């Protein structure tokens, strides 16, 4: 049975856990969901990114989510990490 995004969400729409190594399809769904919480064309500070991510998950690892959004190409950032923004090819759900 295929897992869905809802499998990893609580009643308030927050992600409750990060899937294991072999769950790349679910990780993509979670990253799509998290990316949808940011506005295209807006530049965010690292703190703003963290604050947004904190609102939409409960497992207390916003650094993991921020890093995954960057490494998987959903967001770009300055070399110093002081500013983040959605990449033009980010698909918003």
PyMOL Python script that loads the backbone (N, CA, C, O; Angstrom):
from pymol import cmd

cmd.read_pdbstr("""\
ATOM      1  N   UNK A   1       0.848  -1.189   0.000  1.00  0.00           N
ATOM      2  CA  UNK A   1       0.000   0.000   0.000  1.00  0.00           C
ATOM      3  C   UNK A   1       0.890   1.247   0.000  1.00  0.00           C
ATOM      4  O   UNK A   1       1.806   1.362   0.814  1.00  0.00           O
ATOM      5  N   UNK A   2       0.620   2.155  -0.896  1.00  0.00           N
ATOM      6  CA  UNK A   2       1.404   3.391  -1.002  1.00  0.00           C
ATOM      7  C   UNK A   2       1.039   4.333   0.137  1.00  0.00           C
ATOM      8  O   UNK A   2      -0.132   4.541   0.453  1.00  0.00           O
ATOM      9  N   UNK A   3       2.075   4.893   0.739  1.00  0.00           N
ATOM     10  CA  UNK A   3       1.840   5.861   1.800  1.00  0.00           C
ATOM     11  C   UNK A   3       1.525   7.214   1.172  1.00  0.00           C
ATOM     12  O   UNK A   3       2.012   7.546   0.092  1.00  0.00           O
ATOM     13  N   UNK A   4       0.708   7.977   1.865  1.00  0.00           N
ATOM     14  CA  UNK A   4       0.349   9.300   1.387  1.00  0.00           C
ATOM     15  C   UNK A   4       0.876  10.342   2.368  1.00  0.00           C
ATOM     16  O   UNK A   4       1.326  10.011   3.464  1.00  0.00           O
ATOM     17  N   UNK A   5       0.813  11.581   1.964  1.00  0.00           N
ATOM     18  CA  UNK A   5       1.243  12.678   2.827  1.00  0.00           C
ATOM     19  C   UNK A   5       0.456  12.667   4.133  1.00  0.00           C
ATOM     20  O   UNK A   5       1.012  12.938   5.197  1.00  0.00           O
ATOM     21  N   UNK A   6      -0.816  12.359   4.056  1.00  0.00           N
ATOM     22  CA  UNK A   6      -1.672  12.372   5.245  1.00  0.00           C
ATOM     23  C   UNK A   6      -1.198  11.373   6.298  1.00  0.00           C
ATOM     24  O   UNK A   6      -1.447  11.568   7.488  1.00  0.00           O
ATOM     25  N   UNK A   7      -0.516  10.303   5.872  1.00  0.00           N
ATOM     26  CA  UNK A   7       0.033   9.325   6.811  1.00  0.00           C
ATOM     27  C   UNK A   7       1.016   9.989   7.768  1.00  0.00           C
ATOM     28  O   UNK A   7       1.193   9.528   8.896  1.00  0.00           O
ATOM     29  N   UNK A   8       1.650  11.061   7.329  1.00  0.00           N
ATOM     30  CA  UNK A   8       2.693  11.745   8.096  1.00  0.00           C
ATOM     31  C   UNK A   8       2.219  13.064   8.691  1.00  0.00           C
ATOM     32  O   UNK A   8       3.036  13.872   9.133  1.00  0.00           O
ATOM     33  N   UNK A   9       0.900  13.291   8.708  1.00  0.00           N
ATOM     34  CA  UNK A   9       0.365  14.561   9.204  1.00  0.00           C
ATOM     35  C   UNK A   9      -0.527  14.356  10.411  1.00  0.00           C
ATOM     36  O   UNK A   9      -1.166  13.315  10.565  1.00  0.00           O
ATOM     37  N   UNK A  10      -0.560  15.384  11.279  1.00  0.00           N
ATOM     38  CA  UNK A  10      -1.509  15.366  12.375  1.00  0.00           C
ATOM     39  C   UNK A  10      -2.784  16.094  11.939  1.00  0.00           C
ATOM     40  O   UNK A  10      -2.888  16.549  10.800  1.00  0.00           O
ATOM     41  N   UNK A  11      -3.735  16.196  12.839  1.00  0.00           N
ATOM     42  CA  UNK A  11      -5.028  16.811  12.526  1.00  0.00           C
ATOM     43  C   UNK A  11      -4.908  18.291  12.181  1.00  0.00           C
ATOM     44  O   UNK A  11      -5.810  18.859  11.565  1.00  0.00           O
ATOM     45  N   UNK A  12      -3.795  18.923  12.577  1.00  0.00           N
ATOM     46  CA  UNK A  12      -3.580  20.347  12.298  1.00  0.00           C
ATOM     47  C   UNK A  12      -2.771  20.578  11.026  1.00  0.00           C
ATOM     48  O   UNK A  12      -2.384  21.711  10.740  1.00  0.00           O
ATOM     49  N   UNK A  13      -2.511  19.518  10.259  1.00  0.00           N
ATOM     50  CA  UNK A  13      -1.776  19.664   9.004  1.00  0.00           C
ATOM     51  C   UNK A  13      -0.277  19.803   9.179  1.00  0.00           C
ATOM     52  O   UNK A  13       0.402  20.326   8.295  1.00  0.00           O
ATOM     53  N   UNK A  14       0.256  19.338  10.313  1.00  0.00           N
ATOM     54  CA  UNK A  14       1.696  19.396  10.557  1.00  0.00           C
ATOM     55  C   UNK A  14       2.318  18.023  10.300  1.00  0.00           C
ATOM     56  O   UNK A  14       1.724  16.991  10.612  1.00  0.00           O
ATOM     57  N   UNK A  15       3.507  18.029   9.735  1.00  0.00           N
ATOM     58  CA  UNK A  15       4.232  16.791   9.478  1.00  0.00           C
ATOM     59  C   UNK A  15       4.755  16.275  10.817  1.00  0.00           C
ATOM     60  O   UNK A  15       5.361  17.026  11.581  1.00  0.00           O
ATOM     61  N   UNK A  16       4.519  14.992  11.100  1.00  0.00           N
ATOM     62  CA  UNK A  16       4.857  14.442  12.409  1.00  0.00           C
ATOM     63  C   UNK A  16       6.169  13.672  12.436  1.00  0.00           C
ATOM     64  O   UNK A  16       6.720  13.438  13.511  1.00  0.00           O
ATOM     65  N   UNK A  17       6.680  13.275  11.276  1.00  0.00           N
ATOM     66  CA  UNK A  17       7.953  12.559  11.250  1.00  0.00           C
ATOM     67  C   UNK A  17       8.574  12.636   9.866  1.00  0.00           C
ATOM     68  O   UNK A  17       7.881  12.838   8.869  1.00  0.00           O
ATOM     69  N   UNK A  18       9.889  12.473   9.820  1.00  0.00           N
ATOM     70  CA  UNK A  18      10.627  12.413   8.566  1.00  0.00           C
ATOM     71  C   UNK A  18      10.754  10.946   8.200  1.00  0.00           C
ATOM     72  O   UNK A  18      11.208  10.151   9.023  1.00  0.00           O
ATOM     73  N   UNK A  19      10.364  10.561   6.977  1.00  0.00           N
ATOM     74  CA  UNK A  19      10.381   9.149   6.584  1.00  0.00           C
ATOM     75  C   UNK A  19      11.796   8.562   6.536  1.00  0.00           C
ATOM     76  O   UNK A  19      12.782   9.290   6.426  1.00  0.00           O
ATOM     77  N   UNK A  20      11.870   7.245   6.619  1.00  0.00           N
ATOM     78  CA  UNK A  20      13.139   6.530   6.552  1.00  0.00           C
ATOM     79  C   UNK A  20      13.809   6.628   5.200  1.00  0.00           C
ATOM     80  O   UNK A  20      13.271   7.220   4.265  1.00  0.00           O
ATOM     81  N   UNK A  21      14.990   6.040   5.107  1.00  0.00           N
ATOM     82  CA  UNK A  21      15.850   6.157   3.922  1.00  0.00           C
ATOM     83  C   UNK A  21      15.178   5.737   2.618  1.00  0.00           C
ATOM     84  O   UNK A  21      15.412   6.362   1.583  1.00  0.00           O
ATOM     85  N   UNK A  22      14.368   4.717   2.644  1.00  0.00           N
ATOM     86  CA  UNK A  22      13.807   4.175   1.393  1.00  0.00           C
ATOM     87  C   UNK A  22      12.468   4.794   1.017  1.00  0.00           C
ATOM     88  O   UNK A  22      11.773   4.274   0.145  1.00  0.00           O
ATOM     89  N   UNK A  23      12.104   5.871   1.647  1.00  0.00           N
ATOM     90  CA  UNK A  23      10.798   6.505   1.418  1.00  0.00           C
ATOM     91  C   UNK A  23      10.932   7.796   0.619  1.00  0.00           C
ATOM     92  O   UNK A  23      10.344   8.814   0.983  1.00  0.00           O
ATOM     93  N   UNK A  24      11.695   7.764  -0.459  1.00  0.00           N
ATOM     94  CA  UNK A  24      11.944   8.984  -1.234  1.00  0.00           C
ATOM     95  C   UNK A  24      10.679   9.579  -1.829  1.00  0.00           C
ATOM     96  O   UNK A  24      10.583  10.798  -1.972  1.00  0.00           O
ATOM     97  N   UNK A  25       9.705   8.743  -2.180  1.00  0.00           N
ATOM     98  CA  UNK A  25       8.455   9.271  -2.728  1.00  0.00           C
ATOM     99  C   UNK A  25       7.702  10.096  -1.687  1.00  0.00           C
ATOM    100  O   UNK A  25       7.118  11.129  -2.015  1.00  0.00           O
ATOM    101  N   UNK A  26       7.714   9.644  -0.445  1.00  0.00           N
ATOM    102  CA  UNK A  26       7.042  10.378   0.621  1.00  0.00           C
ATOM    103  C   UNK A  26       7.831  11.639   0.979  1.00  0.00           C
ATOM    104  O   UNK A  26       7.240  12.683   1.253  1.00  0.00           O
ATOM    105  N   UNK A  27       9.154  11.547   0.978  1.00  0.00           N
ATOM    106  CA  UNK A  27       9.980  12.727   1.239  1.00  0.00           C
ATOM    107  C   UNK A  27       9.665  13.820   0.225  1.00  0.00           C
ATOM    108  O   UNK A  27       9.572  14.994   0.583  1.00  0.00           O
ATOM    109  N   UNK A  28       9.499  13.434  -1.046  1.00  0.00           N
ATOM    110  CA  UNK A  28       9.165  14.407  -2.082  1.00  0.00           C
ATOM    111  C   UNK A  28       7.814  15.060  -1.789  1.00  0.00           C
ATOM    112  O   UNK A  28       7.670  16.273  -1.945  1.00  0.00           O
ATOM    113  N   UNK A  29       6.833  14.280  -1.371  1.00  0.00           N
ATOM    114  CA  UNK A  29       5.521  14.838  -1.027  1.00  0.00           C
ATOM    115  C   UNK A  29       5.644  15.843   0.126  1.00  0.00           C
ATOM    116  O   UNK A  29       5.030  16.910   0.101  1.00  0.00           O
ATOM    117  N   UNK A  30       6.438  15.488   1.123  1.00  0.00           N
ATOM    118  CA  UNK A  30       6.624  16.385   2.268  1.00  0.00           C
ATOM    119  C   UNK A  30       7.326  17.668   1.836  1.00  0.00           C
ATOM    120  O   UNK A  30       6.938  18.759   2.253  1.00  0.00           O
ATOM    121  N   UNK A  31       8.351  17.545   1.008  1.00  0.00           N
ATOM    122  CA  UNK A  31       9.067  18.739   0.546  1.00  0.00           C
ATOM    123  C   UNK A  31       8.183  19.600  -0.349  1.00  0.00           C
ATOM    124  O   UNK A  31       8.253  20.827  -0.276  1.00  0.00           O
ATOM    125  N   UNK A  32       7.356  18.989  -1.188  1.00  0.00           N
ATOM    126  CA  UNK A  32       6.387  19.750  -1.986  1.00  0.00           C
ATOM    127  C   UNK A  32       5.465  20.546  -1.062  1.00  0.00           C
ATOM    128  O   UNK A  32       5.198  21.725  -1.295  1.00  0.00           O
ATOM    129  N   UNK A  33       4.990  19.889  -0.023  1.00  0.00           N
ATOM    130  CA  UNK A  33       4.093  20.527   0.944  1.00  0.00           C
ATOM    131  C   UNK A  33       4.793  21.682   1.657  1.00  0.00           C
ATOM    132  O   UNK A  33       4.241  22.776   1.770  1.00  0.00           O
ATOM    133  N   UNK A  34       5.997  21.435   2.132  1.00  0.00           N
ATOM    134  CA  UNK A  34       6.736  22.478   2.844  1.00  0.00           C
ATOM    135  C   UNK A  34       7.055  23.658   1.923  1.00  0.00           C
ATOM    136  O   UNK A  34       6.936  24.812   2.333  1.00  0.00           O
ATOM    137  N   UNK A  35       7.456  23.379   0.697  1.00  0.00           N
ATOM    138  CA  UNK A  35       7.766  24.459  -0.255  1.00  0.00           C
ATOM    139  C   UNK A  35       6.532  25.320  -0.522  1.00  0.00           C
ATOM    140  O   UNK A  35       6.650  26.517  -0.781  1.00  0.00           O
ATOM    141  N   UNK A  36       5.355  24.710  -0.457  1.00  0.00           N
ATOM    142  CA  UNK A  36       4.120  25.466  -0.726  1.00  0.00           C
ATOM    143  C   UNK A  36       3.836  26.516   0.345  1.00  0.00           C
ATOM    144  O   UNK A  36       2.959  27.360   0.158  1.00  0.00           O
ATOM    145  N   UNK A  37       4.550  26.480   1.444  1.00  0.00           N
ATOM    146  CA  UNK A  37       4.350  27.444   2.530  1.00  0.00           C
ATOM    147  C   UNK A  37       5.150  28.726   2.322  1.00  0.00           C
ATOM    148  O   UNK A  37       5.075  29.646   3.137  1.00  0.00           O
ATOM    149  N   UNK A  38       5.915  28.789   1.235  1.00  0.00           N
ATOM    150  CA  UNK A  38       6.726  29.961   0.911  1.00  0.00           C
ATOM    151  C   UNK A  38       6.173  30.633  -0.340  1.00  0.00           C
ATOM    152  O   UNK A  38       5.615  29.968  -1.212  1.00  0.00           O
ATOM    153  N   UNK A  39       6.327  31.946  -0.425  1.00  0.00           N
ATOM    154  CA  UNK A  39       5.829  32.718  -1.558  1.00  0.00           C
ATOM    155  C   UNK A  39       6.905  32.840  -2.637  1.00  0.00           C
ATOM    156  O   UNK A  39       8.052  33.168  -2.334  1.00  0.00           O
ATOM    157  N   UNK A  40       6.543  32.578  -3.887  1.00  0.00           N
ATOM    158  CA  UNK A  40       7.504  32.781  -4.981  1.00  0.00           C
ATOM    159  C   UNK A  40       7.914  34.248  -5.054  1.00  0.00           C
ATOM    160  O   UNK A  40       7.095  35.144  -4.852  1.00  0.00           O
ATOM    161  N   UNK A  41       9.187  34.482  -5.344  1.00  0.00           N
ATOM    162  CA  UNK A  41       9.685  35.843  -5.498  1.00  0.00           C
ATOM    163  C   UNK A  41      10.025  36.555  -4.204  1.00  0.00           C
ATOM    164  O   UNK A  41      10.475  37.701  -4.231  1.00  0.00           O
ATOM    165  N   UNK A  42       9.817  35.894  -3.064  1.00  0.00           N
ATOM    166  CA  UNK A  42      10.119  36.504  -1.767  1.00  0.00           C
ATOM    167  C   UNK A  42      11.439  35.927  -1.261  1.00  0.00           C
ATOM    168  O   UNK A  42      11.677  34.722  -1.346  1.00  0.00           O
ATOM    169  N   UNK A  43      12.290  36.803  -0.736  1.00  0.00           N
ATOM    170  CA  UNK A  43      13.548  36.374  -0.142  1.00  0.00           C
ATOM    171  C   UNK A  43      13.360  36.304   1.371  1.00  0.00           C
ATOM    172  O   UNK A  43      12.868  37.247   1.990  1.00  0.00           O
ATOM    173  N   UNK A  44      13.756  35.183   1.954  1.00  0.00           N
ATOM    174  CA  UNK A  44      13.585  34.935   3.376  1.00  0.00           C
ATOM    175  C   UNK A  44      14.936  34.854   4.072  1.00  0.00           C
ATOM    176  O   UNK A  44      15.907  34.362   3.497  1.00  0.00           O
ATOM    177  N   UNK A  45      14.999  35.336   5.309  1.00  0.00           N
ATOM    178  CA  UNK A  45      16.194  35.101   6.111  1.00  0.00           C
ATOM    179  C   UNK A  45      16.145  33.660   6.607  1.00  0.00           C
ATOM    180  O   UNK A  45      15.097  33.015   6.561  1.00  0.00           O
ATOM    181  N   UNK A  46      17.276  33.162   7.077  1.00  0.00           N
ATOM    182  CA  UNK A  46      17.293  31.805   7.625  1.00  0.00           C
ATOM    183  C   UNK A  46      16.303  31.684   8.787  1.00  0.00           C
ATOM    184  O   UNK A  46      15.609  30.675   8.915  1.00  0.00           O
ATOM    185  N   UNK A  47      16.243  32.694   9.613  1.00  0.00           N
ATOM    186  CA  UNK A  47      15.314  32.677  10.750  1.00  0.00           C
ATOM    187  C   UNK A  47      13.858  32.603  10.281  1.00  0.00           C
ATOM    188  O   UNK A  47      13.056  31.868  10.858  1.00  0.00           O
ATOM    189  N   UNK A  48      13.518  33.363   9.236  1.00  0.00           N
ATOM    190  CA  UNK A  48      12.149  33.313   8.705  1.00  0.00           C
ATOM    191  C   UNK A  48      11.831  31.931   8.149  1.00  0.00           C
ATOM    192  O   UNK A  48      10.733  31.416   8.359  1.00  0.00           O
ATOM    193  N   UNK A  49      12.779  31.329   7.444  1.00  0.00           N
ATOM    194  CA  UNK A  49      12.579  29.966   6.925  1.00  0.00           C
ATOM    195  C   UNK A  49      12.327  29.017   8.094  1.00  0.00           C
ATOM    196  O   UNK A  49      11.381  28.230   8.067  1.00  0.00           O
ATOM    197  N   UNK A  50      13.169  29.094   9.112  1.00  0.00           N
ATOM    198  CA  UNK A  50      13.005  28.230  10.282  1.00  0.00           C
ATOM    199  C   UNK A  50      11.643  28.425  10.935  1.00  0.00           C
ATOM    200  O   UNK A  50      10.975  27.452  11.285  1.00  0.00           O
ATOM    201  N   UNK A  51      11.229  29.676  11.100  1.00  0.00           N
ATOM    202  CA  UNK A  51       9.941  29.959  11.745  1.00  0.00           C
ATOM    203  C   UNK A  51       8.776  29.369  10.951  1.00  0.00           C
ATOM    204  O   UNK A  51       7.839  28.825  11.536  1.00  0.00           O
ATOM    205  N   UNK A  52       8.828  29.472   9.637  1.00  0.00           N
ATOM    206  CA  UNK A  52       7.766  28.891   8.800  1.00  0.00           C
ATOM    207  C   UNK A  52       7.776  27.372   8.921  1.00  0.00           C
ATOM    208  O   UNK A  52       6.727  26.753   9.101  1.00  0.00           O
ATOM    209  N   UNK A  53       8.947  26.780   8.823  1.00  0.00           N
ATOM    210  CA  UNK A  53       9.041  25.316   8.925  1.00  0.00           C
ATOM    211  C   UNK A  53       8.569  24.814  10.289  1.00  0.00           C
ATOM    212  O   UNK A  53       7.942  23.758  10.374  1.00  0.00           O
ATOM    213  N   UNK A  54       8.861  25.551  11.345  1.00  0.00           N
ATOM    214  CA  UNK A  54       8.444  25.150  12.699  1.00  0.00           C
ATOM    215  C   UNK A  54       6.927  25.061  12.808  1.00  0.00           C
ATOM    216  O   UNK A  54       6.403  24.232  13.552  1.00  0.00           O
ATOM    217  N   UNK A  55       6.222  25.913  12.068  1.00  0.00           N
ATOM    218  CA  UNK A  55       4.748  25.917  12.119  1.00  0.00           C
ATOM    219  C   UNK A  55       4.130  24.683  11.484  1.00  0.00           C
ATOM    220  O   UNK A  55       2.991  24.332  11.794  1.00  0.00           O
ATOM    221  N   UNK A  56       4.874  24.016  10.590  1.00  0.00           N
ATOM    222  CA  UNK A  56       4.280  22.943   9.793  1.00  0.00           C
ATOM    223  C   UNK A  56       4.896  21.570  10.034  1.00  0.00           C
ATOM    224  O   UNK A  56       4.768  20.676   9.197  1.00  0.00           O
ATOM    225  N   UNK A  57       5.565  21.399  11.174  1.00  0.00           N
ATOM    226  CA  UNK A  57       6.019  20.059  11.552  1.00  0.00           C
ATOM    227  C   UNK A  57       6.140  19.972  13.067  1.00  0.00           C
ATOM    228  O   UNK A  57       6.226  20.990  13.754  1.00  0.00           O
ATOM    229  N   UNK A  58       6.146  18.740  13.581  1.00  0.00           N
ATOM    230  CA  UNK A  58       6.176  18.538  15.029  1.00  0.00           C
ATOM    231  C   UNK A  58       7.410  17.789  15.509  1.00  0.00           C
ATOM    232  O   UNK A  58       7.576  17.615  16.716  1.00  0.00           O
ATOM    233  N   UNK A  59       8.284  17.338  14.609  1.00  0.00           N
ATOM    234  CA  UNK A  59       9.409  16.509  15.040  1.00  0.00           C
ATOM    235  C   UNK A  59      10.670  17.315  15.345  1.00  0.00           C
ATOM    236  O   UNK A  59      11.740  16.746  15.560  1.00  0.00           O
ATOM    237  N   UNK A  60      10.539  18.645  15.362  1.00  0.00           N
ATOM    238  CA  UNK A  60      11.588  19.550  15.858  1.00  0.00           C
ATOM    239  C   UNK A  60      12.934  19.446  15.133  1.00  0.00           C
ATOM    240  O   UNK A  60      13.989  19.494  15.765  1.00  0.00           O
ATOM    241  N   UNK A  61      12.892  19.304  13.814  1.00  0.00           N
ATOM    242  CA  UNK A  61      14.157  19.303  13.065  1.00  0.00           C
ATOM    243  C   UNK A  61      14.008  20.189  11.828  1.00  0.00           C
ATOM    244  O   UNK A  61      14.082  19.720  10.693  1.00  0.00           O
ATOM    245  N   UNK A  62      13.797  21.483  12.081  1.00  0.00           N
ATOM    246  CA  UNK A  62      13.646  22.432  10.984  1.00  0.00           C
ATOM    247  C   UNK A  62      14.922  22.548  10.169  1.00  0.00           C
ATOM    248  O   UNK A  62      14.861  22.857   8.980  1.00  0.00           O
ATOM    249  N   UNK A  63      16.090  22.304  10.787  1.00  0.00           N
ATOM    250  CA  UNK A  63      17.353  22.364  10.037  1.00  0.00           C
ATOM    251  C   UNK A  63      17.394  21.269   8.971  1.00  0.00           C
ATOM    252  O   UNK A  63      17.865  21.510   7.859  1.00  0.00           O
ATOM    253  N   UNK A  64      16.911  20.084   9.291  1.00  0.00           N
ATOM    254  CA  UNK A  64      16.820  18.996   8.310  1.00  0.00           C
ATOM    255  C   UNK A  64      15.926  19.408   7.150  1.00  0.00           C
ATOM    256  O   UNK A  64      16.292  19.237   5.988  1.00  0.00           O
ATOM    257  N   UNK A  65      14.768  19.942   7.461  1.00  0.00           N
ATOM    258  CA  UNK A  65      13.837  20.351   6.407  1.00  0.00           C
ATOM    259  C   UNK A  65      14.420  21.471   5.557  1.00  0.00           C
ATOM    260  O   UNK A  65      14.316  21.432   4.331  1.00  0.00           O
ATOM    261  N   UNK A  66      15.028  22.463   6.184  1.00  0.00           N
ATOM    262  CA  UNK A  66      15.646  23.571   5.439  1.00  0.00           C
ATOM    263  C   UNK A  66      16.739  23.043   4.519  1.00  0.00           C
ATOM    264  O   UNK A  66      16.816  23.433   3.354  1.00  0.00           O
ATOM    265  N   UNK A  67      17.577  22.165   5.035  1.00  0.00           N
ATOM    266  CA  UNK A  67      18.670  21.585   4.252  1.00  0.00           C
ATOM    267  C   UNK A  67      18.117  20.764   3.085  1.00  0.00           C
ATOM    268  O   UNK A  67      18.623  20.863   1.967  1.00  0.00           O
ATOM    269  N   UNK A  68      17.095  19.963   3.332  1.00  0.00           N
ATOM    270  CA  UNK A  68      16.500  19.147   2.272  1.00  0.00           C
ATOM    271  C   UNK A  68      15.859  20.029   1.191  1.00  0.00           C
ATOM    272  O   UNK A  68      15.984  19.738   0.002  1.00  0.00           O
ATOM    273  N   UNK A  69      15.181  21.093   1.597  1.00  0.00           N
ATOM    274  CA  UNK A  69      14.597  22.009   0.606  1.00  0.00           C
ATOM    275  C   UNK A  69      15.681  22.593  -0.292  1.00  0.00           C
ATOM    276  O   UNK A  69      15.477  22.752  -1.496  1.00  0.00           O
ATOM    277  N   UNK A  70      16.819  22.910   0.286  1.00  0.00           N
ATOM    278  CA  UNK A  70      17.939  23.443  -0.495  1.00  0.00           C
ATOM    279  C   UNK A  70      18.589  22.344  -1.345  1.00  0.00           C
ATOM    280  O   UNK A  70      18.759  22.517  -2.552  1.00  0.00           O
ATOM    281  N   UNK A  71      18.949  21.231  -0.729  1.00  0.00           N
ATOM    282  CA  UNK A  71      19.672  20.179  -1.445  1.00  0.00           C
ATOM    283  C   UNK A  71      18.844  19.528  -2.545  1.00  0.00           C
ATOM    284  O   UNK A  71      19.397  19.065  -3.542  1.00  0.00           O
ATOM    285  N   UNK A  72      17.541  19.489  -2.377  1.00  0.00           N
ATOM    286  CA  UNK A  72      16.681  18.880  -3.400  1.00  0.00           C
ATOM    287  C   UNK A  72      16.209  19.894  -4.447  1.00  0.00           C
ATOM    288  O   UNK A  72      15.419  19.553  -5.327  1.00  0.00           O
ATOM    289  N   UNK A  73      16.688  21.132  -4.355  1.00  0.00           N
ATOM    290  CA  UNK A  73      16.429  22.125  -5.384  1.00  0.00           C
ATOM    291  C   UNK A  73      15.128  22.897  -5.270  1.00  0.00           C
ATOM    292  O   UNK A  73      14.741  23.584  -6.214  1.00  0.00           O
ATOM    293  N   UNK A  74      14.450  22.803  -4.148  1.00  0.00           N
ATOM    294  CA  UNK A  74      13.216  23.564  -3.960  1.00  0.00           C
ATOM    295  C   UNK A  74      13.519  25.033  -3.658  1.00  0.00           C
ATOM    296  O   UNK A  74      12.799  25.937  -4.082  1.00  0.00           O
ATOM    297  N   UNK A  75      14.608  25.239  -2.912  1.00  0.00           N
ATOM    298  CA  UNK A  75      15.002  26.593  -2.534  1.00  0.00           C
ATOM    299  C   UNK A  75      16.468  26.784  -2.885  1.00  0.00           C
ATOM    300  O   UNK A  75      17.248  25.833  -2.945  1.00  0.00           O
ATOM    301  N   UNK A  76      16.817  28.036  -3.112  1.00  0.00           N
ATOM    302  CA  UNK A  76      18.210  28.396  -3.293  1.00  0.00           C
ATOM    303  C   UNK A  76      18.575  29.320  -2.148  1.00  0.00           C
ATOM    304  O   UNK A  76      17.701  29.780  -1.413  1.00  0.00           O
ATOM    305  N   UNK A  77      19.863  29.595  -1.993  1.00  0.00           N
ATOM    306  CA  UNK A  77      20.296  30.463  -0.909  1.00  0.00           C
ATOM    307  C   UNK A  77      21.593  31.146  -1.300  1.00  0.00           C
ATOM    308  O   UNK A  77      22.281  30.735  -2.234  1.00  0.00           O
ATOM    309  N   UNK A  78      21.902  32.182  -0.574  1.00  0.00           N
ATOM    310  CA  UNK A  78      23.202  32.819  -0.749  1.00  0.00           C
ATOM    311  C   UNK A  78      24.265  31.875  -0.200  1.00  0.00           C
ATOM    312  O   UNK A  78      23.964  30.967   0.575  1.00  0.00           O
ATOM    313  N   UNK A  79      25.494  32.096  -0.603  1.00  0.00           N
ATOM    314  CA  UNK A  79      26.593  31.247  -0.134  1.00  0.00           C
ATOM    315  C   UNK A  79      26.692  31.256   1.386  1.00  0.00           C
ATOM    316  O   UNK A  79      27.016  30.236   1.994  1.00  0.00           O
ATOM    317  N   UNK A  80      26.419  32.385   1.995  1.00  0.00           N
ATOM    318  CA  UNK A  80      26.498  32.504   3.458  1.00  0.00           C
ATOM    319  C   UNK A  80      25.293  31.886   4.163  1.00  0.00           C
ATOM    320  O   UNK A  80      25.328  31.674   5.375  1.00  0.00           O
ATOM    321  N   UNK A  81      24.225  31.594   3.414  1.00  0.00           N
ATOM    322  CA  UNK A  81      23.015  31.054   4.022  1.00  0.00           C
ATOM    323  C   UNK A  81      22.159  32.112   4.696  1.00  0.00           C
ATOM    324  O   UNK A  81      21.261  31.787   5.472  1.00  0.00           O
ATOM    325  N   UNK A  82      22.435  33.380   4.400  1.00  0.00           N
ATOM    326  CA  UNK A  82      21.685  34.457   5.055  1.00  0.00           C
ATOM    327  C   UNK A  82      20.360  34.758   4.363  1.00  0.00           C
ATOM    328  O   UNK A  82      19.506  35.426   4.946  1.00  0.00           O
ATOM    329  N   UNK A  83      20.170  34.289   3.149  1.00  0.00           N
ATOM    330  CA  UNK A  83      18.918  34.523   2.421  1.00  0.00           C
ATOM    331  C   UNK A  83      18.540  33.277   1.632  1.00  0.00           C
ATOM    332  O   UNK A  83      19.398  32.603   1.061  1.00  0.00           O
ATOM    333  N   UNK A  84      17.242  32.981   1.609  1.00  0.00           N
ATOM    334  CA  UNK A  84      16.681  31.816   0.914  1.00  0.00           C
ATOM    335  C   UNK A  84      15.516  32.276   0.048  1.00  0.00           C
ATOM    336  O   UNK A  84      14.857  33.265   0.368  1.00  0.00           O
ATOM    337  N   UNK A  85      15.260  31.571  -1.036  1.00  0.00           N
ATOM    338  CA  UNK A  85      14.110  31.850  -1.895  1.00  0.00           C
ATOM    339  C   UNK A  85      13.763  30.587  -2.665  1.00  0.00           C
ATOM    340  O   UNK A  85      14.610  29.716  -2.864  1.00  0.00           O
ATOM    341  N   UNK A  86      12.513  30.494  -3.097  1.00  0.00           N
ATOM    342  CA  UNK A  86      12.077  29.365  -3.920  1.00  0.00           C
ATOM    343  C   UNK A  86      12.777  29.430  -5.259  1.00  0.00           C
ATOM    344  O   UNK A  86      12.990  30.514  -5.803  1.00  0.00           O
ATOM    345  N   UNK A  87      13.134  28.281  -5.792  1.00  0.00           N
ATOM    346  CA  UNK A  87      13.713  28.245  -7.130  1.00  0.00           C
ATOM    347  C   UNK A  87      12.583  28.369  -8.154  1.00  0.00           C
ATOM    348  O   UNK A  87      11.438  28.033  -7.852  1.00  0.00           O
ATOM    349  N   UNK A  88      12.891  28.839  -9.340  1.00  0.00           N
ATOM    350  CA  UNK A  88      11.842  29.011 -10.350  1.00  0.00           C
ATOM    351  C   UNK A  88      11.143  27.716 -10.733  1.00  0.00           C
ATOM    352  O   UNK A  88       9.992  27.754 -11.166  1.00  0.00           O
ATOM    353  N   UNK A  89      11.804  26.566 -10.586  1.00  0.00           N
ATOM    354  CA  UNK A  89      11.202  25.299 -10.988  1.00  0.00           C
ATOM    355  C   UNK A  89      10.470  24.586  -9.854  1.00  0.00           C
ATOM    356  O   UNK A  89      10.037  23.446 -10.024  1.00  0.00           O
ATOM    357  N   UNK A  90      10.325  25.238  -8.703  1.00  0.00           N
ATOM    358  CA  UNK A  90       9.606  24.605  -7.585  1.00  0.00           C
ATOM    359  C   UNK A  90       8.140  24.493  -7.931  1.00  0.00           C
ATOM    360  O   UNK A  90       7.485  25.485  -8.254  1.00  0.00           O
ATOM    361  N   UNK A  91       7.631  23.278  -7.860  1.00  0.00           N
ATOM    362  CA  UNK A  91       6.212  23.023  -8.119  1.00  0.00           C
ATOM    363  C   UNK A  91       5.456  23.232  -6.809  1.00  0.00           C
ATOM    364  O   UNK A  91       5.719  22.546  -5.821  1.00  0.00           O
ATOM    365  N   UNK A  92       4.545  24.152  -6.802  1.00  0.00           N
ATOM    366  CA  UNK A  92       3.777  24.424  -5.584  1.00  0.00           C
ATOM    367  C   UNK A  92       2.464  23.658  -5.630  1.00  0.00           C
ATOM    368  O   UNK A  92       1.778  23.628  -6.652  1.00  0.00           O
ATOM    369  N   UNK A  93       2.128  23.041  -4.506  1.00  0.00           N
ATOM    370  CA  UNK A  93       0.865  22.282  -4.452  1.00  0.00           C
ATOM    371  C   UNK A  93      -0.236  23.122  -3.878  1.00  0.00           C
ATOM    372  O   UNK A  93      -1.368  22.655  -3.754  1.00  0.00           O
TER     373      UNK A  93
END
""", "prot")
cmd.dss("prot")
cmd.show_as("cartoon", "prot")
cmd.util.cbc("prot")
cmd.orient("prot")
